[in-house]
Amino acid sequence: MRLPPFKRKAVPLMARSWTPDSWQAFPAQQQPEWPTNGTLESALSQVSAYPPLVFAGEARSLQAALGQVAAGNAFLLQAGDCAESFDEFNAVNIREKLRVILQMAIVLTYSMGVPVVKIGRMAGQFAKPRSSGTEKIGDVELPSFRGHIVNDAAFTAEARMPNPERLVQAYHQSSSTLNLLRAFTKGGFADLNRVNTWTQDFVANSPEGQRYVDLSNEIERALRFMRACGVDTESDSSLHEVDVYTSHEALILGYEEALTRQDSLTGQWYDCSAHMLWIGERTRQLDGAHIEFLRGVGNPIGCKVGPTTTPEYVLELCQTLNPARIPGRLTLISRMGADKVEDSLRPLLRAVKETDHPVVWACDPMHGNTITAPNGRKTRQFEDIVMSRAMISTSGTKQFVTHV
């Protein structure tokens, strides 16, 4: 019987060996108050019986690629929505998100001359951590919207009730998204000869879009030159196919456990809901359930670090999540905001570098820079985003990565 978080007792992190359900003995933050009528157990049982969404070998390939990023020989691009939606799920949206990732990657590859590791916040990024468990509008107070994997955004008591059936729906949408991504990336859409066709109308009509068109024309000329020199560009699969991996925050731990499988080749456990999983700023307690769960899976993992993070904490985090110091295993994602990043990030960079932990440094310039516009919508200033990124690139490390 899966106990709700408030009934679990915390135990020391290293007091027991790891199993896929050992996180249940630790305090779990940001978990929904699921109904107690058996529907949660039924939904998780369905998900656990379904095939894995990704495979252990794919996760190992990503970790090897991130190892090159950690060594300064590649660039990490992670892009996608803050949270995916059930309502906006269709083939066109998936294709257009992939198109933007491919456009960004080709600009980075051509400009920097190094491989770009492409990771989409797709096929599983449905959950939203919240600063408060409830939301109040006027005199009405309801549970917060925690993402479509949990409840609905409509401000009604029925919509905000956590619904375990959404876990099953999240699995099926993730499966469909992954199928389409694989078809696009291996079936010709990502062909470098089509680089000009990736231009979107609203981009092409802007000065920045024209710069992309100029760059794509240069790439086409380079391909023609290669063919003229006798290079067979048609048979080289690296010019026609790309690897795009998936990632999401491993927030809803029951769902993540249900998709955890033991690899038949290595015996290692992998969370097969995505290639890469990460821990958020609100759930990175060293004695918490999220770190307990992710320390035991073989996937490459990430952890957000905010302005309150100390060097001592980061070093203990590195030792807990990557004690074997495997390159590409751990990505630390800075989300500090433009006004705090310079003073807060430098001590962390220095501490990790001095202890030789092979960490990939990434930047989340969106969270930490949020402001509220006059119309009430949350937004960010472009200058703040650039400033947040710049600290990674000017830190003196060999790791140049981004997260948008």
C-alpha atoms as a printed R data frame, in Angstrom:
    type eleno elety resid chain resno       x      y       z
1   ATOM     1    CA   MET     A     1   0.000  0.000   0.000
2   ATOM     2    CA   ARG     A     2   1.514  3.345  -1.069
3   ATOM     3    CA   LEU     A     3   1.445  5.762   1.857
4   ATOM     4    CA   PRO     A     4   0.710  9.463   1.347
5   ATOM     5    CA   PRO     A     5   3.769 11.699   1.921
6   ATOM     6    CA   PHE     A     6   2.639 13.112   5.264
7   ATOM     7    CA   LYS     A     7   2.493  9.616   6.812
8   ATOM     8    CA   ARG     A     8   6.005  8.560   5.864
9   ATOM     9    CA   LYS     A     9   8.915  8.697   8.247
10  ATOM    10    CA   ALA     A    10  12.282 10.004   7.073
11  ATOM    11    CA   VAL     A    11  15.349  7.818   7.499
12  ATOM    12    CA   PRO     A    12  19.029  8.664   6.924
13  ATOM    13    CA   LEU     A    13  19.940  8.640   3.219
14  ATOM    14    CA   MET     A    14  22.502  5.853   3.363
15  ATOM    15    CA   ALA     A    15  20.744  3.755   6.041
16  ATOM    16    CA   ARG     A    16  19.301  1.331   3.474
17  ATOM    17    CA   SER     A    17  20.096  0.031   0.012
18  ATOM    18    CA   TRP     A    18  18.260  1.516  -2.956
19  ATOM    19    CA   THR     A    19  15.176 -0.017  -4.541
20  ATOM    20    CA   PRO     A    20  12.652  1.596  -6.912
21  ATOM    21    CA   ASP     A    21  10.263  2.113  -3.984
22  ATOM    22    CA   SER     A    22  12.782  3.081  -1.285
23  ATOM    23    CA   TRP     A    23  11.827  6.748  -1.793
24  ATOM    24    CA   GLN     A    24   8.557  5.970   0.006
25  ATOM    25    CA   ALA     A    25  10.387  5.979   3.349
26  ATOM    26    CA   PHE     A    26  11.515  9.577   2.821
27  ATOM    27    CA   PRO     A    27   9.583 12.864   3.032
28  ATOM    28    CA   ALA     A    28   8.209 13.657  -0.424
29  ATOM    29    CA   GLN     A    29   7.522 17.291  -1.275
30  ATOM    30    CA   GLN     A    30   5.087 18.590  -3.910
31  ATOM    31    CA   GLN     A    31   3.018 15.388  -4.093
32  ATOM    32    CA   PRO     A    32  -0.728 15.717  -4.811
33  ATOM    33    CA   GLU     A    33  -3.303 14.737  -2.230
34  ATOM    34    CA   TRP     A    34  -4.583 11.820  -4.262
35  ATOM    35    CA   PRO     A    35  -7.981 10.258  -3.449
36  ATOM    36    CA   THR     A    36  -7.861  7.263  -1.117
37  ATOM    37    CA   ASN     A    37 -10.465  5.157  -2.939
38  ATOM    38    CA   GLY     A    38  -7.995  2.885  -4.735
39  ATOM    39    CA   THR     A    39  -7.955  4.770  -8.047
40  ATOM    40    CA   LEU     A    40  -4.308  5.796  -7.588
41  ATOM    41    CA   GLU     A    41  -3.182  2.207  -7.101
42  ATOM    42    CA   SER     A    42  -5.216  1.132 -10.135
43  ATOM    43    CA   ALA     A    43  -3.731  3.840 -12.371
44  ATOM    44    CA   LEU     A    44  -0.167  3.122 -11.275
45  ATOM    45    CA   SER     A    45  -0.719 -0.594 -11.822
46  ATOM    46    CA   GLN     A    46  -1.782  0.140 -15.406
47  ATOM    47    CA   VAL     A    47   1.258  2.321 -16.068
48  ATOM    48    CA   SER     A    48   3.639 -0.237 -14.567
49  ATOM    49    CA   ALA     A    49   2.274 -2.890 -16.935
50  ATOM    50    CA   TYR     A    50   2.808 -0.749 -20.044
51  ATOM    51    CA   PRO     A    51   6.002 -0.913 -22.155
52  ATOM    52    CA   PRO     A    52   8.835  1.498 -21.295
53  ATOM    53    CA   LEU     A    53   8.699  4.846 -23.055
54  ATOM    54    CA   VAL     A    54  12.478  4.984 -23.605
55  ATOM    55    CA   PHE     A    55  15.194  2.361 -23.406
56  ATOM    56    CA   ALA     A    56  18.243  1.965 -21.203
57  ATOM    57    CA   GLY     A    57  20.615  2.010 -24.173
58  ATOM    58    CA   GLU     A    58  19.253  5.383 -25.264
59  ATOM    59    CA   ALA     A    59  19.819  6.805 -21.769
60  ATOM    60    CA   ARG     A    60  23.393  5.496 -21.834
61  ATOM    61    CA   SER     A    61  23.963  7.125 -25.225
62  ATOM    62    CA   LEU     A    62  22.769 10.451 -23.833
63  ATOM    63    CA   GLN     A    63  25.043 10.110 -20.816
64  ATOM    64    CA   ALA     A    64  28.028  9.508 -23.107
65  ATOM    65    CA   ALA     A    65  27.104 12.599 -25.132
66  ATOM    66    CA   LEU     A    66  26.772 14.674 -21.946
67  ATOM    67    CA   GLY     A    67  30.181 13.395 -20.928
68  ATOM    68    CA   GLN     A    68  31.528 15.200 -23.980
69  ATOM    69    CA   VAL     A    69  29.728 18.346 -22.828
70  ATOM    70    CA   ALA     A    70  31.346 18.022 -19.394
71  ATOM    71    CA   ALA     A    71  34.738 17.777 -21.106
72  ATOM    72    CA   GLY     A    72  34.071 20.948 -23.114
73  ATOM    73    CA   ASN     A    73  33.830 19.108 -26.434
74  ATOM    74    CA   ALA     A    74  30.110 19.582 -27.063
75  ATOM    75    CA   PHE     A    75  27.232 21.933 -26.274
76  ATOM    76    CA   LEU     A    76  23.985 21.125 -24.471
77  ATOM    77    CA   LEU     A    77  20.720 22.582 -25.769
78  ATOM    78    CA   GLN     A    78  17.659 21.797 -23.675
79  ATOM    79    CA   ALA     A    79  14.434 23.415 -24.831
80  ATOM    80    CA   GLY     A    80  10.694 23.067 -24.483
81  ATOM    81    CA   ASP     A    81   7.622 24.146 -22.596
82  ATOM    82    CA   CYS     A    82   7.507 24.962 -18.906
83  ATOM    83    CA   ALA     A    83   4.727 22.374 -18.775
84  ATOM    84    CA   GLU     A    84   3.088 20.358 -21.533
85  ATOM    85    CA   SER     A    85  -0.666 20.483 -21.992
86  ATOM    86    CA   PHE     A    86  -3.271 17.828 -22.659
87  ATOM    87    CA   ASP     A    87  -5.377 20.447 -24.442
88  ATOM    88    CA   GLU     A    88  -2.722 21.511 -26.977
89  ATOM    89    CA   PHE     A    89  -1.599 18.000 -27.910
90  ATOM    90    CA   ASN     A    90  -1.414 17.564 -31.679
91  ATOM    91    CA   ALA     A    91   1.075 16.655 -34.386
92  ATOM    92    CA   VAL     A    92   1.544 20.228 -35.580
93  ATOM    93    CA   ASN     A    93   2.603 21.498 -32.150
94  ATOM    94    CA   ILE     A    94   5.076 18.634 -31.738
95  ATOM    95    CA   ARG     A    95   6.535 19.261 -35.193
96  ATOM    96    CA   GLU     A    96   6.906 23.002 -34.597
97  ATOM    97    CA   LYS     A    97   8.638 22.511 -31.233
98  ATOM    98    CA   LEU     A    98  11.045 20.106 -32.882
99  ATOM    99    CA   ARG     A    99  11.602 22.567 -35.721
100 ATOM   100    CA   VAL     A   100  12.651 25.292 -33.266
101 ATOM   101    CA   ILE     A   101  15.060 22.901 -31.520
102 ATOM   102    CA   LEU     A   102  16.599 21.937 -34.866
103 ATOM   103    CA   GLN     A   103  16.935 25.580 -35.897
104 ATOM   104    CA   MET     A   104  18.643 26.503 -32.634
105 ATOM   105    CA   ALA     A   105  20.921 23.478 -32.854
106 ATOM   106    CA   ILE     A   106  22.037 24.153 -36.412
107 ATOM   107    CA   VAL     A   107  22.930 27.765 -35.580
108 ATOM   108    CA   LEU     A   108  24.948 26.631 -32.549
109 ATOM   109    CA   THR     A   109  26.673 23.811 -34.435
110 ATOM   110    CA   TYR     A   110  27.638 25.990 -37.400
111 ATOM   111    CA   SER     A   111  28.741 28.908 -35.221
112 ATOM   112    CA   MET     A   112  30.707 26.959 -32.589
113 ATOM   113    CA   GLY     A   113  31.974 24.033 -34.613
114 ATOM   114    CA   VAL     A   114  31.120 21.432 -31.946
115 ATOM   115    CA   PRO     A   115  28.342 18.831 -31.671
116 ATOM   116    CA   VAL     A   116  25.118 19.962 -29.999
117 ATOM   117    CA   VAL     A   117  23.363 17.534 -27.649
118 ATOM   118    CA   LYS     A   118  19.642 18.136 -28.161
119 ATOM   119    CA   ILE     A   119  17.211 17.469 -25.297
120 ATOM   120    CA   GLY     A   120  13.538 18.392 -25.430
121 ATOM   121    CA   ARG     A   121  11.362 19.116 -22.406
122 ATOM   122    CA   MET     A   122   8.785 16.941 -24.140
123 ATOM   123    CA   ALA     A   123   6.891 13.657 -23.821
124 ATOM   124    CA   GLY     A   124   6.512 13.859 -20.050
125 ATOM   125    CA   GLN     A   125   6.856 17.458 -18.773
126 ATOM   126    CA   PHE     A   126   3.320 17.602 -17.382
127 ATOM   127    CA   ALA     A   127   3.795 18.355 -13.673
128 ATOM   128    CA   LYS     A   128   4.184 21.792 -12.072
129 ATOM   129    CA   PRO     A   129   5.668 22.396  -8.603
130 ATOM   130    CA   ARG     A   130   3.810 25.098  -6.711
131 ATOM   131    CA   SER     A   131   4.820 27.612  -4.061
132 ATOM   132    CA   SER     A   132   1.413 27.158  -2.408
133 ATOM   133    CA   GLY     A   133  -0.901 24.170  -2.200
134 ATOM   134    CA   THR     A   134  -3.959 26.353  -2.774
135 ATOM   135    CA   GLU     A   135  -5.007 29.241  -5.011
136 ATOM   136    CA   LYS     A   136  -7.497 31.916  -3.989
137 ATOM   137    CA   ILE     A   137  -9.628 34.051  -6.304
138 ATOM   138    CA   GLY     A   138 -11.965 36.373  -4.457
139 ATOM   139    CA   ASP     A   139 -13.498 34.418  -1.615
140 ATOM   140    CA   VAL     A   140 -12.959 31.042  -3.265
141 ATOM   141    CA   GLU     A   141  -9.903 28.941  -2.356
142 ATOM   142    CA   LEU     A   142  -9.136 25.758  -4.284
143 ATOM   143    CA   PRO     A   143  -6.188 23.364  -4.688
144 ATOM   144    CA   SER     A   144  -3.472 24.741  -6.957
145 ATOM   145    CA   PHE     A   145  -3.139 23.613 -10.559
146 ATOM   146    CA   ARG     A   146  -0.280 21.091 -10.524
147 ATOM   147    CA   GLY     A   147  -0.104 20.334 -14.225
148 ATOM   148    CA   HIS     A   148  -2.300 18.203 -16.443
149 ATOM   149    CA   ILE     A   149  -0.840 14.972 -15.085
150 ATOM   150    CA   VAL     A   150  -2.609 15.817 -11.792
151 ATOM   151    CA   ASN     A   151  -5.600 18.131 -12.350
152 ATOM   152    CA   ASP     A   152  -7.033 20.796 -14.662
153 ATOM   153    CA   ALA     A   153  -6.370 24.532 -14.809
154 ATOM   154    CA   ALA     A   154 -10.070 25.515 -14.732
155 ATOM   155    CA   PHE     A   155 -10.902 27.211 -11.428
156 ATOM   156    CA   THR     A   156 -13.587 24.813 -10.229
157 ATOM   157    CA   ALA     A   157 -13.614 22.341  -7.389
158 ATOM   158    CA   GLU     A   158 -14.105 19.419  -9.770
159 ATOM   159    CA   ALA     A   159 -11.296 20.480 -12.134
160 ATOM   160    CA   ARG     A   160  -8.800 21.001  -9.313
161 ATOM   161    CA   MET     A   161  -9.403 17.587  -7.736
162 ATOM   162    CA   PRO     A   162  -6.322 15.375  -8.339
163 ATOM   163    CA   ASN     A   163  -7.363 12.628 -10.754
164 ATOM   164    CA   PRO     A   164  -5.177  9.484 -10.976
165 ATOM   165    CA   GLU     A   165  -6.589  8.643 -14.419
166 ATOM   166    CA   ARG     A   166  -4.511 11.543 -15.699
167 ATOM   167    CA   LEU     A   167  -1.370  9.495 -14.979
168 ATOM   168    CA   VAL     A   168  -2.510  6.987 -17.591
169 ATOM   169    CA   GLN     A   169  -3.364  9.767 -20.037
170 ATOM   170    CA   ALA     A   170   0.099 11.283 -19.502
171 ATOM   171    CA   TYR     A   171   1.686  7.946 -20.399
172 ATOM   172    CA   HIS     A   172  -0.291  7.624 -23.630
173 ATOM   173    CA   GLN     A   173   0.403 11.230 -24.696
174 ATOM   174    CA   SER     A   174   4.108 10.768 -23.956
175 ATOM   175    CA   SER     A   175   4.145  7.568 -26.009
176 ATOM   176    CA   SER     A   176   2.485  9.257 -28.984
177 ATOM   177    CA   THR     A   177   4.829 12.248 -28.749
178 ATOM   178    CA   LEU     A   178   7.891 10.000 -28.686
179 ATOM   179    CA   ASN     A   179   6.645  8.020 -31.693
180 ATOM   180    CA   LEU     A   180   6.248 11.215 -33.695
181 ATOM   181    CA   LEU     A   181   9.616 12.597 -32.594
182 ATOM   182    CA   ARG     A   182  11.341  9.400 -33.684
183 ATOM   183    CA   ALA     A   183   9.551  9.492 -37.023
184 ATOM   184    CA   PHE     A   184  10.552 13.134 -37.642
185 ATOM   185    CA   THR     A   185  14.180 12.792 -36.533
186 ATOM   186    CA   LYS     A   186  14.831  9.560 -38.435
187 ATOM   187    CA   GLY     A   187  12.419  9.909 -41.350
188 ATOM   188    CA   GLY     A   188  13.741 12.904 -43.276
189 ATOM   189    CA   PHE     A   189  12.360 15.958 -41.469
190 ATOM   190    CA   ALA     A   190  15.740 16.565 -39.819
191 ATOM   191    CA   ASP     A   191  17.683 16.192 -43.087
192 ATOM   192    CA   LEU     A   192  20.333 18.913 -43.239
193 ATOM   193    CA   ASN     A   193  19.485 19.438 -46.902
194 ATOM   194    CA   ARG     A   194  16.105 20.744 -45.698
195 ATOM   195    CA   VAL     A   195  17.621 23.424 -43.470
196 ATOM   196    CA   ASN     A   196  15.926 26.226 -45.420
197 ATOM   197    CA   THR     A   197  12.499 24.617 -45.060
198 ATOM   198    CA   TRP     A   198  12.707 24.880 -41.256
199 ATOM   199    CA   THR     A   199  12.264 28.663 -41.445
200 ATOM   200    CA   GLN     A   200   8.972 29.771 -39.958
201 ATOM   201    CA   ASP     A   201   7.131 32.660 -41.588
202 ATOM   202    CA   PHE     A   202   7.159 34.954 -38.557
203 ATOM   203    CA   VAL     A   203  10.906 34.373 -38.167
204 ATOM   204    CA   ALA     A   204  11.748 34.715 -41.836
205 ATOM   205    CA   ASN     A   205  10.149 38.154 -41.963
206 ATOM   206    CA   SER     A   206  12.279 39.559 -39.126
207 ATOM   207    CA   PRO     A   207  15.900 40.810 -39.172
208 ATOM   208    CA   GLU     A   208  16.890 37.895 -36.940
209 ATOM   209    CA   GLY     A   209  15.101 35.517 -39.286
210 ATOM   210    CA   GLN     A   210  17.023 36.892 -42.232
211 ATOM   211    CA   ARG     A   211  20.267 36.089 -40.409
212 ATOM   212    CA   TYR     A   212  19.065 32.487 -40.120
213 ATOM   213    CA   VAL     A   213  18.221 32.411 -43.830
214 ATOM   214    CA   ASP     A   214  21.716 33.692 -44.640
215 ATOM   215    CA   LEU     A   215  23.263 31.012 -42.441
216 ATOM   216    CA   SER     A   216  21.145 28.248 -43.984
217 ATOM   217    CA   ASN     A   217  22.230 29.418 -47.439
218 ATOM   218    CA   GLU     A   218  25.856 29.112 -46.306
219 ATOM   219    CA   ILE     A   219  25.196 25.559 -45.140
220 ATOM   220    CA   GLU     A   220  23.625 24.672 -48.466
221 ATOM   221    CA   ARG     A   221  26.665 26.067 -50.295
222 ATOM   222    CA   ALA     A   222  28.941 24.021 -48.038
223 ATOM   223    CA   LEU     A   223  26.983 20.856 -48.853
224 ATOM   224    CA   ARG     A   224  27.218 21.587 -52.581
225 ATOM   225    CA   PHE     A   225  30.968 22.096 -52.182
226 ATOM   226    CA   MET     A   226  31.290 18.747 -50.384
227 ATOM   227    CA   ARG     A   227  29.395 16.986 -53.165
228 ATOM   228    CA   ALA     A   228  31.543 18.696 -55.789
229 ATOM   229    CA   CYS     A   229  34.630 17.363 -53.995
230 ATOM   230    CA   GLY     A   230  33.291 13.818 -54.231
231 ATOM   231    CA   VAL     A   231  31.847 13.498 -50.720
232 ATOM   232    CA   ASP     A   232  28.751 11.285 -50.760
233 ATOM   233    CA   THR     A   233  26.397 13.426 -48.697
234 ATOM   234    CA   GLU     A   234  23.431 11.217 -49.543
235 ATOM   235    CA   SER     A   235  24.683  8.090 -47.763
236 ATOM   236    CA   ASP     A   236  26.007  9.799 -44.635
237 ATOM   237    CA   SER     A   237  23.265  9.245 -42.055
238 ATOM   238    CA   SER     A   238  24.612 12.005 -39.796
239 ATOM   239    CA   LEU     A   239  23.454 14.552 -42.398
240 ATOM   240    CA   HIS     A   240  19.929 13.142 -42.585
241 ATOM   241    CA   GLU     A   241  19.109 12.001 -39.051
242 ATOM   242    CA   VAL     A   242  19.537 13.481 -35.576
243 ATOM   243    CA   ASP     A   243  19.199 12.270 -32.016
244 ATOM   244    CA   VAL     A   244  16.750 14.284 -29.906
245 ATOM   245    CA   TYR     A   245  16.388 13.066 -26.329
246 ATOM   246    CA   THR     A   246  13.549 13.755 -23.899
247 ATOM   247    CA   SER     A   247  13.553 15.080 -20.340
248 ATOM   248    CA   HIS     A   248  11.217 16.217 -17.600
249 ATOM   249    CA   GLU     A   249  11.162 17.000 -13.922
250 ATOM   250    CA   ALA     A   250  10.675 13.749 -11.990
251 ATOM   251    CA   LEU     A   251   8.094 15.337  -9.714
252 ATOM   252    CA   ILE     A   252   5.289 12.771  -9.355
253 ATOM   253    CA   LEU     A   253   7.269  9.942  -7.815
254 ATOM   254    CA   GLY     A   254   4.593  7.245  -7.991
255 ATOM   255    CA   TYR     A   255   4.457  7.687 -11.773
256 ATOM   256    CA   GLU     A   256   8.254  7.601 -12.064
257 ATOM   257    CA   GLU     A   257   8.466  4.433  -9.979
258 ATOM   258    CA   ALA     A   258   5.816  2.770 -12.150
259 ATOM   259    CA   LEU     A   259   7.988  3.335 -15.235
260 ATOM   260    CA   THR     A   260  11.239  2.179 -13.654
261 ATOM   261    CA   ARG     A   261  12.611 -0.997 -15.242
262 ATOM   262    CA   GLN     A   262  15.665 -3.205 -14.717
263 ATOM   263    CA   ASP     A   263  17.913 -3.331 -17.784
264 ATOM   264    CA   SER     A   264  18.346 -6.912 -18.991
265 ATOM   265    CA   LEU     A   265  21.901 -6.238 -20.188
266 ATOM   266    CA   THR     A   266  23.418 -4.527 -17.170
267 ATOM   267    CA   GLY     A   267  21.016 -5.227 -14.308
268 ATOM   268    CA   GLN     A   268  20.903 -1.464 -13.612
269 ATOM   269    CA   TRP     A   269  17.571  0.239 -12.911
270 ATOM   270    CA   TYR     A   270  16.422  2.956 -15.311
271 ATOM   271    CA   ASP     A   271  13.499  5.364 -15.127
272 ATOM   272    CA   CYS     A   272  12.064  4.687 -18.572
273 ATOM   273    CA   SER     A   273   9.699  7.679 -18.572
274 ATOM   274    CA   ALA     A   274  12.415  9.848 -20.211
275 ATOM   275    CA   HIS     A   275  16.073  9.787 -21.164
276 ATOM   276    CA   MET     A   276  16.992 12.450 -18.609
277 ATOM   277    CA   LEU     A   277  15.223 13.365 -15.366
278 ATOM   278    CA   TRP     A   278  15.818 16.325 -13.115
279 ATOM   279    CA   ILE     A   279  15.086 17.463  -9.563
280 ATOM   280    CA   GLY     A   280  13.555 20.894  -9.035
281 ATOM   281    CA   GLU     A   281  14.546 23.720  -6.718
282 ATOM   282    CA   ARG     A   282  11.676 22.901  -4.340
283 ATOM   283    CA   THR     A   283  12.408 19.153  -4.081
284 ATOM   284    CA   ARG     A   284  16.204 18.911  -3.821
285 ATOM   285    CA   GLN     A   285  16.397 18.097  -0.097
286 ATOM   286    CA   LEU     A   286  19.330 15.770   0.526
287 ATOM   287    CA   ASP     A   287  17.173 13.714   2.898
288 ATOM   288    CA   GLY     A   288  14.126 13.896   0.624
289 ATOM   289    CA   ALA     A   289  12.339 11.366  -1.547
290 ATOM   290    CA   HIS     A   290  13.286 12.889  -4.920
291 ATOM   291    CA   ILE     A   291  17.028 12.650  -4.374
292 ATOM   292    CA   GLU     A   292  16.580  9.193  -2.850
293 ATOM   293    CA   PHE     A   293  14.736  8.018  -5.974
294 ATOM   294    CA   LEU     A   294  17.003  9.529  -8.614
295 ATOM   295    CA   ARG     A   295  20.272  8.534  -6.941
296 ATOM   296    CA   GLY     A   296  19.457  4.916  -7.802
297 ATOM   297    CA   VAL     A   297  18.485  5.101 -11.479
298 ATOM   298    CA   GLY     A   298  21.009  4.849 -14.280
299 ATOM   299    CA   ASN     A   299  19.680  7.782 -16.326
300 ATOM   300    CA   PRO     A   300  21.616 11.008 -16.621
301 ATOM   301    CA   ILE     A   301  20.033 13.328 -14.082
302 ATOM   302    CA   GLY     A   302  19.909 17.039 -13.365
303 ATOM   303    CA   CYS     A   303  19.286 19.199 -10.348
304 ATOM   304    CA   LYS     A   304  18.226 22.845 -10.203
305 ATOM   305    CA   VAL     A   305  20.364 25.103  -7.998
306 ATOM   306    CA   GLY     A   306  19.042 28.506  -6.951
307 ATOM   307    CA   PRO     A   307  20.560 31.587  -5.288
308 ATOM   308    CA   THR     A   308  20.382 30.107  -1.766
309 ATOM   309    CA   THR     A   309  22.515 27.108  -2.732
310 ATOM   310    CA   THR     A   310  25.821 26.844  -0.854
311 ATOM   311    CA   PRO     A   311  29.100 25.288  -2.049
312 ATOM   312    CA   GLU     A   312  28.883 22.771   0.789
313 ATOM   313    CA   TYR     A   313  25.454 21.660  -0.356
314 ATOM   314    CA   VAL     A   314  26.540 21.336  -3.993
315 ATOM   315    CA   LEU     A   315  29.511 19.144  -3.092
316 ATOM   316    CA   GLU     A   316  27.323 16.873  -0.975
317 ATOM   317    CA   LEU     A   317  24.784 16.774  -3.796
318 ATOM   318    CA   CYS     A   318  27.484 15.727  -6.275
319 ATOM   319    CA   GLN     A   319  28.683 13.005  -3.931
320 ATOM   320    CA   THR     A   320  25.141 11.717  -3.363
321 ATOM   321    CA   LEU     A   321  23.982 11.694  -6.994
322 ATOM   322    CA   ASN     A   322  27.280 10.841  -8.690
323 ATOM   323    CA   PRO     A   323  29.621  9.151  -6.178
324 ATOM   324    CA   ALA     A   324  31.450  7.307  -8.972
325 ATOM   325    CA   ARG     A   325  32.099 10.646 -10.734
326 ATOM   326    CA   ILE     A   326  30.841  9.412 -14.090
327 ATOM   327    CA   PRO     A   327  31.097 12.135 -16.772
328 ATOM   328    CA   GLY     A   328  27.653 13.071 -18.062
329 ATOM   329    CA   ARG     A   329  25.807 11.553 -15.119
330 ATOM   330    CA   LEU     A   330  25.014 14.844 -13.343
331 ATOM   331    CA   THR     A   331  23.940 18.208 -14.734
332 ATOM   332    CA   LEU     A   332  23.623 21.179 -12.394
333 ATOM   333    CA   ILE     A   333  21.064 23.679 -13.700
334 ATOM   334    CA   SER     A   334  21.500 27.262 -12.517
335 ATOM   335    CA   ARG     A   335  18.207 29.146 -12.036
336 ATOM   336    CA   MET     A   336  19.287 32.240 -10.137
337 ATOM   337    CA   GLY     A   337  18.049 35.277 -12.016
338 ATOM   338    CA   ALA     A   338  20.113 38.030 -13.595
339 ATOM   339    CA   ASP     A   339  20.385 40.057 -10.390
340 ATOM   340    CA   LYS     A   340  21.795 37.190  -8.309
341 ATOM   341    CA   VAL     A   341  23.671 34.942 -10.702
342 ATOM   342    CA   GLU     A   342  27.080 36.625 -10.548
343 ATOM   343    CA   ASP     A   343  27.446 36.538  -6.767
344 ATOM   344    CA   SER     A   344  25.651 33.226  -6.217
345 ATOM   345    CA   LEU     A   345  27.000 31.058  -9.023
346 ATOM   346    CA   ARG     A   346  30.736 31.801  -8.845
347 ATOM   347    CA   PRO     A   347  31.295 30.044  -5.466
348 ATOM   348    CA   LEU     A   348  29.495 26.948  -6.763
349 ATOM   349    CA   LEU     A   349  31.547 26.838  -9.953
350 ATOM   350    CA   ARG     A   350  34.732 27.211  -7.966
351 ATOM   351    CA   ALA     A   351  33.857 24.489  -5.440
352 ATOM   352    CA   VAL     A   352  32.938 21.944  -8.099
353 ATOM   353    CA   LYS     A   353  35.989 22.719 -10.217
354 ATOM   354    CA   GLU     A   354  38.385 22.431  -7.260
355 ATOM   355    CA   THR     A   355  37.047 18.991  -6.354
356 ATOM   356    CA   ASP     A   356  37.097 17.721  -9.965
357 ATOM   357    CA   HIS     A   357  33.490 16.587 -10.125
358 ATOM   358    CA   PRO     A   358  32.713 16.039 -13.859
359 ATOM   359    CA   VAL     A   359  29.560 18.168 -13.813
360 ATOM   360    CA   VAL     A   360  27.711 19.555 -16.810
361 ATOM   361    CA   TRP     A   361  26.691 23.151 -16.060
362 ATOM   362    CA   ALA     A   362  23.424 24.299 -17.583
363 ATOM   363    CA   CYS     A   363  21.452 27.516 -17.272
364 ATOM   364    CA   ASP     A   364  17.710 27.879 -16.850
365 ATOM   365    CA   PRO     A   365  17.306 31.592 -17.646
366 ATOM   366    CA   MET     A   366  13.505 31.533 -17.510
367 ATOM   367    CA   HIS     A   367  12.886 30.622 -13.879
368 ATOM   368    CA   GLY     A   368  14.370 33.159 -11.504
369 ATOM   369    CA   ASN     A   369  13.747 35.999 -13.979
370 ATOM   370    CA   THR     A   370   9.957 36.023 -13.884
371 ATOM   371    CA   ILE     A   371   8.149 39.361 -13.711
372 ATOM   372    CA   THR     A   372   4.441 40.194 -13.889
373 ATOM   373    CA   ALA     A   373   3.405 42.380 -16.814
374 ATOM   374    CA   PRO     A   374   0.708 45.103 -16.459
375 ATOM   375    CA   ASN     A   375  -1.840 42.704 -17.947
376 ATOM   376    CA   GLY     A   376  -1.152 40.241 -15.136
377 ATOM   377    CA   ARG     A   377   0.721 37.711 -17.260
378 ATOM   378    CA   LYS     A   378   4.062 36.327 -16.147
379 ATOM   379    CA   THR     A   379   6.919 37.101 -18.521
380 ATOM   380    CA   ARG     A   380  10.694 37.694 -18.704
381 ATOM   381    CA   GLN     A   381  12.959 40.436 -20.019
382 ATOM   382    CA   PHE     A   382  15.198 39.258 -22.840
383 ATOM   383    CA   GLU     A   383  18.190 41.129 -21.359
384 ATOM   384    CA   ASP     A   384  17.789 39.197 -18.095
385 ATOM   385    CA   ILE     A   385  17.774 35.904 -19.963
386 ATOM   386    CA   VAL     A   386  21.012 36.798 -21.755
387 ATOM   387    CA   MET     A   387  22.644 37.926 -18.500
388 ATOM   388    CA   SER     A   388  21.703 34.677 -16.737
389 ATOM   389    CA   ARG     A   389  23.291 32.638 -19.521
390 ATOM   390    CA   ALA     A   390  26.411 34.743 -19.781
391 ATOM   391    CA   MET     A   391  27.715 33.716 -16.358
392 ATOM   392    CA   ILE     A   392  28.083 30.098 -17.489
393 ATOM   393    CA   SER     A   393  30.022 31.105 -20.595
394 ATOM   394    CA   THR     A   394  32.341 33.497 -18.750
395 ATOM   395    CA   SER     A   395  32.964 31.329 -15.703
396 ATOM   396    CA   GLY     A   396  36.296 29.989 -16.886
397 ATOM   397    CA   THR     A   397  34.936 26.451 -17.237
398 ATOM   398    CA   LYS     A   398  35.012 24.453 -20.458
399 ATOM   399    CA   GLN     A   399  31.309 23.746 -20.338
400 ATOM   400    CA   PHE     A   400  29.083 25.984 -22.406
401 ATOM   401    CA   VAL     A   401  25.476 24.946 -22.148
402 ATOM   402    CA   THR     A   402  22.041 26.449 -22.146
403 ATOM   403    CA   HIS     A   403  18.563 25.590 -20.950
404 ATOM   404    CA   VAL     A   404  15.573 27.498 -22.285
